[in-house]
Amino acid sequence: MKIQGSIYRRLMLQLVGGAAVLAAIMFVLFQSFARQLAIESQDTTLLASATSILESVSIQRGEVTADIPYAALAMLGNVSDDRVFYQITQGRAVLTGYEDLPRYAASELPSDPASWTADYRGDQIRLVSVSNSLPFNGVLTPITVTVAQTQDGLAQKLTQISRRAILIGAVFFVVATGLSIWTARSSVRPLNTLAAAVSRRGPEDLRPVSAPVPSEMAPLVASLNAFIARLERSLSRSEEFIVEAAHRVRTPLATVRTQAEITLRRVDREENRVALKKLIRAVDESSRAAGQLLDHAMVAFRTDHMEQTQVDLSAAVAEVIDRQRPVADLRDIAFKRRIAPGCTVFGDSILIHNAVTNILDNAVKYSAPETTVSIEVTQADGVVQVAIRDQGPGFGDADTETLTQRFARGANAGQTVGSGLGLTIAAEVARAHNGRLTLGNNPQEVGACVTLSLPS
């Protein structure tokens, strides 16, 4: 599986990055708006002061006089500790005030109040000029009043505003980041829910995915369900093929074995008898393999569609023992049973019968003649256990986990006819019922001990 990036991380980076950009834009806009508002406030105060001074200018006895009111400059001093400058000009001639004060940059005097920023004596100042025309010697003479103020107080206010803007931006970024994390998790939660719903399924569960998903994930779920349907059809065809092949192989093999046994009775030469015995053995192995392949296909099918009922496991084990007794009697193998009554489990009776049959069949098959096979059924702590012990070669030092794989046989199986599917079938039945199959050597004497544990 090739993994490229993470949707959650990508979404987080985009959302958090967007929050950071928005916080930066908000800070710049907030600071710009605050600066503009502060400058407009300062211009309003400067304009009021200049207008008050301009109203005090008059022409008396042929001379321009200006009685600057105290309040005109005091209002600027009350706003902040900045220095205040003024200038009154008649045309281009300075009547009073600071002669080197910067003048309006335009070639003509401003007809409306004008404001601008300039450098003066090493400081940045804000200036406002207003003009009016007065009759002087029969001619209208333009009188201009310019009032200026340094911007130290404005800079301090802007610094305070910037700090608050940074704090607001940081709070916004933290809140946006928290919302981004919540949004990213909420966005990928349907994916996690779908993955969990699929991963919780057993290996045989091929039902369509029916978990509710957002519309954006509908194509993914539809494709997944289509794949599951194709897989189920493929598995069904495989199982049908195995069942059909097993059925079609069993009858000819039985016929071949019968004819080989009849021929064996009529043949006297030893080499021919040996050849016929090998043929009979090969037929037995093929017939057993076909039968167990059929059983395995049936188990694989029924684990998907189990008919679960209350199964009396004590009675089921007793029934399996009775069925296996004729085979055991042929080899003088005795059954020693200790079955607690009333041990019930909830499951598929056919699958459970099949599992117990395969375990007991293995015990009989690998036991030496004239030995005993012990069958014990117990119930404790909500678990029913079927323990079957034989006096055969046991499992030796083999890895018992590998013996439940298909067609796996132990190294000490010898010449015993087998297909390697009996324990596989029992293990699959145990897993389908949330139980387990435990393999081990008989702790009390020689032989193997196989325990099937199922929840009661």
C-alpha positions as CSV (number, residue, x, y, z in Angstrom):
1,M,0.0,0.0,0.0
2,K,1.4,3.3,-1.1
3,I,0.5,6.2,1.3
4,Q,0.7,9.8,0.0
5,G,0.2,12.4,2.6
6,S,-2.8,12.8,5.0
7,I,-6.1,14.3,4.3
8,Y,-6.4,15.4,7.9
9,R,-3.0,17.1,7.9
10,R,-3.6,18.7,4.5
11,L,-6.9,20.0,5.7
12,M,-5.4,21.2,8.9
13,L,-2.6,23.1,7.1
14,Q,-5.0,24.7,4.8
15,L,-7.4,25.8,7.5
16,V,-4.7,26.9,9.9
17,G,-2.8,28.6,7.1
18,G,-6.0,30.4,6.1
19,A,-6.6,31.4,9.7
20,A,-3.1,32.9,9.9
21,V,-3.6,34.8,6.6
22,L,-7.0,36.1,7.8
23,A,-5.4,37.1,11.2
24,A,-2.7,39.0,9.4
25,I,-5.1,40.7,7.0
26,M,-7.3,41.6,9.9
27,F,-4.4,43.1,11.8
28,V,-3.3,45.2,8.8
29,L,-6.8,46.4,8.1
30,F,-7.5,47.1,11.8
31,Q,-4.2,49.1,12.1
32,S,-4.9,51.0,8.9
33,F,-8.4,51.9,9.9
34,A,-7.2,53.0,13.4
35,R,-4.5,55.2,11.8
36,Q,-6.9,56.8,9.4
37,L,-9.4,57.4,12.2
38,A,-6.7,58.9,14.5
39,I,-5.4,61.2,11.6
40,E,-9.0,62.3,10.9
41,S,-9.5,63.1,14.6
42,Q,-6.3,65.1,14.6
43,D,-7.2,66.9,11.4
44,T,-10.6,67.8,12.9
45,T,-9.0,69.4,15.9
46,L,-6.4,71.2,13.8
47,L,-9.1,72.5,11.5
48,A,-11.2,73.8,14.4
49,S,-8.1,75.6,15.8
50,A,-7.2,77.1,12.3
51,T,-10.8,78.2,11.7
52,S,-10.9,79.9,15.1
53,I,-7.7,81.8,14.4
54,L,-8.9,82.7,10.9
55,E,-12.1,84.2,12.3
56,S,-9.9,86.4,14.6
57,V,-8.1,88.0,11.6
58,S,-9.5,91.4,10.6
59,I,-8.4,94.6,8.8
60,Q,-8.4,97.7,11.0
61,R,-7.1,101.1,9.8
62,G,-5.6,99.6,6.7
63,E,-3.7,96.9,8.5
64,V,-4.3,93.2,9.0
65,T,-4.6,92.3,12.6
66,A,-5.0,89.0,14.3
67,D,-6.1,88.5,17.9
68,I,-5.3,84.8,18.3
69,P,-7.7,83.4,20.9
70,Y,-6.2,81.3,23.7
71,A,-8.6,78.5,23.2
72,A,-7.6,78.0,19.6
73,L,-4.2,76.7,20.6
74,A,-5.2,75.4,24.0
75,M,-7.5,72.8,22.5
76,L,-4.5,71.3,20.8
77,G,-2.5,71.2,24.0
78,N,-5.3,69.5,25.9
79,V,-5.4,66.6,23.4
80,S,-1.8,65.5,23.9
81,D,1.6,66.8,24.9
82,D,2.6,67.4,21.3
83,R,4.1,70.8,20.2
84,V,1.9,73.2,18.3
85,F,3.0,75.6,15.5
86,Y,1.0,78.2,13.5
87,Q,1.4,80.6,10.7
88,I,-0.7,83.5,9.2
89,T,0.1,84.6,5.7
90,Q,-1.2,87.4,3.5
91,G,-0.8,86.0,0.1
92,R,2.7,84.7,0.2
93,A,3.9,87.1,2.9
94,V,4.1,85.8,6.5
95,L,2.3,88.1,8.9
96,T,3.0,86.2,12.1
97,G,3.9,82.7,13.4
98,Y,6.7,80.4,12.4
99,E,8.1,81.7,9.1
100,D,9.8,78.4,8.2
101,L,6.7,76.3,8.7
102,P,6.1,74.2,5.6
103,R,3.5,75.6,3.2
104,Y,0.8,74.0,1.1
105,A,2.6,72.2,-1.8
106,A,0.1,73.4,-4.5
107,S,1.0,76.4,-6.6
108,E,-2.2,78.1,-5.5
109,L,-3.6,78.7,-2.1
110,P,-6.1,76.1,-1.0
111,S,-9.7,77.2,-1.6
112,D,-10.9,74.5,0.8
113,P,-9.3,73.3,4.1
114,A,-6.2,71.3,3.2
115,S,-4.3,68.8,5.4
116,W,-0.9,67.1,4.8
117,T,2.1,65.6,6.6
118,A,5.6,67.0,6.5
119,D,9.0,67.0,8.3
120,Y,9.8,70.0,10.4
121,R,12.8,70.5,12.6
122,G,13.5,66.7,12.7
123,D,9.9,65.8,13.6
124,Q,6.9,64.7,11.6
125,I,4.0,67.1,11.8
126,R,0.5,67.2,10.6
127,L,-0.7,70.5,9.1
128,V,-4.1,72.0,8.2
129,S,-4.5,75.2,6.2
130,V,-7.7,77.3,5.8
131,S,-8.0,80.5,3.7
132,N,-10.3,83.4,3.5
133,S,-10.4,86.6,1.4
134,L,-10.6,90.0,3.1
135,P,-11.0,93.5,1.4
136,F,-7.7,95.3,1.7
137,N,-7.4,98.7,0.0
138,G,-10.4,97.9,-2.2
139,V,-8.9,94.5,-3.2
140,L,-9.7,91.1,-1.8
141,T,-6.6,89.8,-0.1
142,P,-6.2,86.1,0.6
143,I,-5.5,85.3,4.3
144,T,-4.2,81.8,5.1
145,V,-3.9,80.3,8.5
146,T,-1.8,77.1,9.0
147,V,-1.8,75.2,12.2
148,A,0.5,72.2,12.8
149,Q,1.1,69.7,15.5
150,T,3.7,67.0,16.0
151,Q,2.6,63.3,15.9
152,D,4.2,61.8,19.0
153,G,0.8,61.4,20.7
154,L,-0.6,59.9,17.5
155,A,2.3,57.4,17.4
156,Q,1.7,56.4,21.0
157,K,-2.0,55.9,20.3
158,L,-1.2,53.8,17.2
159,T,1.3,51.7,19.3
160,Q,-1.4,51.0,21.8
161,I,-3.9,50.2,19.0
162,S,-1.3,47.9,17.4
163,R,-0.8,46.0,20.6
164,R,-4.5,45.5,20.9
165,A,-4.8,44.5,17.3
166,I,-2.0,41.9,17.8
167,L,-3.8,40.6,20.9
168,I,-7.1,40.4,19.0
169,G,-5.4,38.8,16.0
170,A,-3.7,36.2,18.3
171,V,-7.1,35.4,20.0
172,F,-8.7,35.1,16.6
173,F,-5.9,32.8,15.4
174,V,-6.2,30.6,18.4
175,V,-10.0,30.3,18.1
176,A,-9.7,29.7,14.4
177,T,-7.1,27.0,14.9
178,G,-9.4,25.3,17.4
179,L,-12.3,25.5,15.0
180,S,-9.9,24.2,12.2
181,I,-9.0,21.2,14.3
182,W,-12.6,20.5,15.0
183,T,-13.6,21.0,11.4
184,A,-10.7,18.7,10.1
185,R,-11.7,15.9,12.5
186,S,-15.3,16.3,11.7
187,S,-14.5,16.1,8.0
188,V,-12.4,12.9,8.2
189,R,-14.6,11.2,10.8
190,P,-16.9,9.6,8.2
191,L,-13.7,8.1,6.6
192,N,-12.6,6.7,10.0
193,T,-16.2,5.4,10.7
194,L,-16.3,3.7,7.3
195,A,-12.8,2.2,7.8
196,A,-13.7,1.0,11.3
197,A,-17.0,-0.6,10.0
198,V,-15.0,-2.5,7.3
199,S,-12.1,-3.5,9.6
200,R,-14.4,-4.9,12.3
201,R,-15.7,-7.5,9.8
202,G,-14.5,-11.0,9.8
203,P,-12.7,-12.5,6.8
204,E,-15.9,-14.2,5.6
205,D,-18.2,-11.1,5.9
206,L,-18.9,-9.9,2.4
207,R,-22.1,-7.9,3.1
208,P,-22.5,-4.6,1.3
209,V,-21.4,-1.5,3.3
210,S,-24.5,0.2,4.6
211,A,-23.0,2.8,7.0
212,P,-24.3,6.3,6.5
213,V,-21.7,8.5,4.7
214,P,-21.7,12.0,3.2
215,S,-22.6,12.5,-0.4
216,E,-18.9,13.0,-1.4
217,M,-18.1,9.5,-0.2
218,A,-21.0,7.8,-1.9
219,P,-19.0,7.0,-5.1
220,L,-16.3,5.4,-2.9
221,V,-18.8,3.3,-1.0
222,A,-20.6,2.3,-4.3
223,S,-17.2,1.2,-5.7
224,L,-16.4,-0.7,-2.6
225,N,-19.8,-2.5,-2.6
226,A,-19.4,-3.3,-6.3
227,F,-16.0,-4.8,-5.5
228,I,-17.4,-6.8,-2.6
229,A,-20.2,-8.1,-4.9
230,R,-17.6,-9.2,-7.5
231,L,-15.5,-10.9,-4.8
232,E,-18.5,-12.7,-3.4
233,R,-19.5,-14.0,-6.8
234,S,-16.0,-15.2,-7.4
235,L,-15.8,-17.0,-4.1
236,S,-19.2,-18.5,-4.7
237,R,-18.1,-19.9,-8.0
238,S,-15.0,-21.3,-6.4
239,E,-17.0,-23.0,-3.7
240,E,-19.5,-24.3,-6.2
241,F,-16.6,-25.6,-8.3
242,I,-15.0,-27.4,-5.3
243,V,-18.3,-28.9,-4.3
244,E,-19.0,-30.1,-7.8
245,A,-15.5,-31.4,-8.2
246,A,-15.6,-33.3,-4.9
247,H,-19.0,-34.8,-5.7
248,R,-17.8,-35.9,-9.2
249,V,-14.5,-37.3,-7.9
250,R,-15.8,-39.3,-5.0
251,T,-17.9,-41.7,-6.9
252,P,-15.3,-42.7,-9.5
253,L,-12.7,-43.0,-6.7
254,A,-15.0,-45.3,-4.7
255,T,-15.4,-47.5,-7.8
256,V,-11.7,-47.6,-8.4
257,R,-11.0,-48.6,-4.8
258,T,-13.6,-51.4,-4.9
259,Q,-12.1,-52.8,-8.1
260,A,-8.6,-52.5,-6.7
261,E,-9.6,-54.4,-3.5
262,I,-11.2,-57.2,-5.6
263,T,-8.1,-57.4,-7.8
264,L,-5.9,-57.5,-4.7
265,R,-7.7,-60.7,-3.5
266,R,-7.0,-62.4,-6.9
267,V,-3.3,-61.4,-7.3
268,D,-0.6,-63.7,-5.9
269,R,2.6,-62.0,-7.0
270,E,4.0,-59.8,-4.2
271,E,5.1,-56.9,-6.5
272,N,1.6,-56.7,-7.9
273,R,0.1,-56.7,-4.5
274,V,2.4,-53.9,-3.4
275,A,1.4,-51.9,-6.4
276,L,-2.3,-52.4,-5.7
277,K,-1.9,-51.4,-2.1
278,K,-0.2,-48.2,-3.2
279,L,-3.0,-47.6,-5.6
280,I,-5.6,-48.2,-2.8
281,R,-3.7,-45.8,-0.5
282,A,-3.6,-43.1,-3.2
283,V,-7.3,-43.6,-3.8
284,D,-8.0,-43.3,-0.1
285,E,-6.0,-40.0,0.1
286,S,-7.8,-38.6,-2.9
287,S,-11.2,-39.6,-1.6
288,R,-10.4,-38.1,1.9
289,A,-9.1,-34.9,0.3
290,A,-12.2,-34.6,-1.8
291,G,-14.4,-35.2,1.1
292,Q,-12.6,-32.6,3.3
293,L,-12.5,-30.1,0.5
294,L,-16.3,-30.5,0.3
295,D,-16.5,-30.0,4.1
296,H,-14.2,-27.0,4.0
297,A,-16.3,-25.4,1.2
298,M,-19.5,-26.0,3.2
299,V,-17.9,-24.4,6.3
300,A,-16.7,-21.4,4.4
301,F,-20.2,-20.9,3.0
302,R,-22.1,-21.4,6.3
303,T,-19.8,-19.1,8.3
304,D,-21.2,-16.3,6.1
305,H,-24.8,-17.4,6.7
306,M,-24.8,-19.2,10.0
307,E,-28.2,-20.4,11.3
308,Q,-27.6,-19.8,15.0
309,T,-29.6,-21.7,17.6
310,Q,-29.1,-23.1,21.1
311,V,-26.9,-26.3,20.6
312,D,-26.7,-28.9,23.2
313,L,-22.9,-29.6,22.9
314,S,-23.0,-32.5,25.3
315,A,-25.5,-34.3,23.1
316,A,-23.7,-33.3,19.9
317,V,-20.4,-34.7,21.1
318,A,-22.1,-38.0,22.2
319,E,-23.7,-38.3,18.7
320,V,-20.3,-37.8,17.0
321,I,-18.7,-40.5,19.3
322,D,-21.4,-42.9,18.2
323,R,-20.8,-42.2,14.6
324,Q,-17.0,-42.7,14.9
325,R,-17.3,-45.9,17.0
326,P,-17.4,-48.3,14.0
327,V,-14.2,-46.8,12.6
328,A,-12.5,-47.0,16.1
329,D,-13.7,-50.6,16.6
330,L,-11.9,-51.7,13.4
331,R,-8.6,-50.7,15.1
332,D,-9.6,-51.7,18.6
333,I,-9.6,-48.1,19.8
334,A,-11.7,-47.4,22.9
335,F,-13.5,-44.2,23.7
336,K,-13.3,-42.9,27.3
337,R,-15.9,-40.2,27.7
338,R,-16.6,-37.7,30.5
339,I,-19.3,-35.4,29.3
340,A,-21.0,-32.9,31.7
341,P,-24.7,-32.7,30.9
342,G,-26.5,-29.6,29.7
343,C,-23.5,-27.8,28.2
344,T,-25.1,-25.5,25.6
345,V,-23.7,-23.0,23.2
346,F,-25.3,-20.5,20.7
347,G,-24.2,-21.3,17.2
348,D,-24.6,-23.3,14.0
349,S,-25.2,-26.9,14.9
350,I,-24.0,-28.3,11.5
351,L,-20.7,-26.4,11.8
352,I,-20.1,-27.5,15.4
353,H,-20.8,-31.1,14.5
354,N,-18.4,-30.8,11.6
355,A,-15.6,-29.4,13.9
356,V,-16.0,-32.0,16.6
357,T,-16.1,-34.8,13.9
358,N,-12.9,-33.6,12.3
359,I,-11.1,-33.4,15.7
360,L,-12.3,-36.9,16.8
361,D,-11.5,-38.3,13.4
362,N,-8.0,-37.0,13.6
363,A,-7.6,-38.6,17.1
364,V,-8.8,-42.0,15.9
365,K,-6.7,-41.8,12.7
366,Y,-3.4,-41.0,14.4
367,S,-3.9,-43.2,17.4
368,A,-2.1,-46.6,17.6
369,P,-4.3,-49.7,17.6
370,E,-5.6,-50.9,21.0
371,T,-5.3,-47.5,22.6
372,T,-7.7,-45.1,24.2
373,V,-9.1,-41.7,23.0
374,S,-10.5,-39.5,25.8
375,I,-13.3,-37.1,25.2
376,E,-14.1,-34.5,27.9
377,V,-16.8,-31.8,27.8
378,T,-16.8,-29.2,30.6
379,Q,-18.3,-25.8,31.3
380,A,-16.8,-23.1,33.4
381,D,-16.7,-19.3,33.5
382,G,-19.1,-19.0,30.5
383,V,-17.0,-21.2,28.2
384,V,-17.7,-24.7,27.1
385,Q,-14.6,-26.8,26.3
386,V,-14.4,-30.1,24.3
387,A,-11.0,-31.6,25.0
388,I,-10.0,-34.7,22.9
389,R,-6.8,-36.6,23.9
390,D,-5.3,-39.5,21.9
391,Q,-2.3,-41.7,22.5
392,G,-0.7,-41.2,19.1
393,P,2.6,-39.5,18.1
394,G,1.4,-36.1,19.3
395,F,2.5,-32.8,17.7
396,G,6.2,-33.1,18.9
397,D,8.0,-29.8,18.7
398,A,6.1,-28.5,15.7
399,D,4.6,-25.0,15.6
400,T,1.0,-25.8,16.4
401,E,-0.2,-22.5,14.9
402,T,0.9,-23.5,11.5
403,L,-1.0,-26.8,11.7
404,T,-4.4,-25.0,11.4
405,Q,-3.4,-23.7,8.0
406,R,-4.8,-25.4,4.9
407,F,-3.0,-28.6,3.8
408,A,-0.5,-28.2,6.7
409,R,0.6,-31.5,8.3
410,G,3.0,-32.3,11.1
411,A,6.4,-33.8,10.5
412,N,5.4,-36.9,12.5
413,A,2.3,-37.6,10.5
414,G,4.2,-40.5,8.9
415,Q,2.2,-42.7,6.4
416,T,-1.2,-41.8,7.9
417,V,-3.7,-40.9,5.2
418,G,-4.7,-37.2,5.6
419,S,-5.3,-34.0,3.7
420,G,-4.3,-31.3,6.2
421,L,-7.8,-29.8,6.3
422,G,-9.3,-31.3,9.5
423,L,-7.8,-28.9,12.0
424,T,-8.3,-26.0,9.5
425,I,-12.0,-26.7,9.4
426,A,-12.2,-26.9,13.2
427,A,-10.2,-23.6,13.6
428,E,-12.5,-21.8,11.2
429,V,-15.6,-23.0,13.0
430,A,-14.1,-21.8,16.3
431,R,-13.4,-18.4,14.9
432,A,-16.8,-18.1,13.4
433,H,-18.3,-18.7,16.9
434,N,-15.9,-16.3,18.7
435,G,-14.1,-19.3,20.2
436,R,-10.6,-20.8,19.8
437,L,-8.9,-24.1,19.0
438,T,-6.0,-25.0,21.1
439,L,-3.4,-27.6,20.1
440,G,-0.9,-29.2,22.4
441,N,0.7,-32.4,23.5
442,N,-1.1,-34.6,26.2
443,P,0.4,-33.3,29.5
444,Q,-0.3,-36.7,31.3
445,E,1.0,-39.2,28.7
446,V,2.0,-39.5,25.1
447,G,-0.3,-38.2,22.4
448,A,-2.0,-35.0,21.3
449,C,-4.6,-32.9,23.1
450,V,-7.0,-30.7,21.0
451,T,-9.4,-28.4,22.8
452,L,-12.3,-26.6,21.2
453,S,-13.5,-23.7,23.3
454,L,-16.8,-22.0,22.6
455,P,-18.7,-19.3,24.6
456,S,-21.7,-20.7,26.3
